[in-house]
């Protein structure tokens, strides 16, 4: 007899609140695992889908289970996961991306907002014992977005991250750099760490109260994103002197335009490309900007999968990569997910809204 599953369901377009009720217990397919969920985190797409209805993710059929961030314990493994050298076994603690909202997936069984979600083994990583589920679950979707923008060949195409981190030196011995705006955001916190591990100096932006936080993640310079635009651009250009700029990962209002202005002024920019976590404005001059639409991020042989499989297990175990930003735990239970979504919609700084399920 399988365990009884429960979920926080989005029952119809714009339906509020989420309805907590029974859900089918899933059967893992090839390359999939089922976890007993320990904690989930909230992302903007969760409340945006509820708020906007079918304007966003119109392919979704109701009732549906959302949620992209999950951490818990493996209870079942599907074909292709078990074997002589399995990535995961029953009882392993894991963190991973739940992919239900992708059009290529579109399956409520892969939504995080339930007690027993399905994860894909190439989009998950084992957790060190010392890392609580509530802290680990801040990682998945933001890590995936940052990794896709930084490493996928259609975006910045940077060298892959390593443990230990690569030296920030490119061909000819010149330091390599990348801009990661919004270093205190979820995507930015992961982008800073990934870029440093890949061997790039990071120039970032944040509010002054978060400067130390972003520097602890590895950024070499952090600038006030609220400052005068020409002064901000001039400061970043000065910080890039003697360095080769390999592109930018942009998060936040005005970030794409600022990065493009820097690239116009910095002569040694090897890749005038901006990977944007938000839809970029039209008509940006000085660089190509593209929205990080993660629909192809779950390719089993892609660069994002390599980050999850080859880099994250050792990076987390050795403490080179930290689960950031820190969790703001709203409470415990599926009933708290709606409250957490409402809180996230109001805005948080250098934190990620989390619900415990363990």
Secondary structure, DSSP 4 states (H G I P E B T S, - for coil): -PPPEEEEEB-STT--SPEEEEEPPP---TTEEEEEEEEEE--HHHHHHHHHGGGSSTT--SSB----EEEEEEEEE-TTTSSTT-S--TT-EEEEE--TTSTTT--GGG-SSBSS-EEEGGGEEE--TTS-HHHHTTSHHHHHHHHHHHHSTTTT-PPPP-SSPPPSB-GGGPBEEEEE--TTSHHHHHHHHHHHHTT-EEEEEE-GGGHHHHHHTT-SEEEETTS-HHHHHHHHHHHTTT-EEEEEEE-STTHHHHHHHHHHH-S-BS--EEEESSPPPTT--SSEEEE--GGGTT-TTSHHHHIIIIIHHHHHHTTSS---SEEEEEEESGGGHHHHHHHHHH--SSEEEEEE--
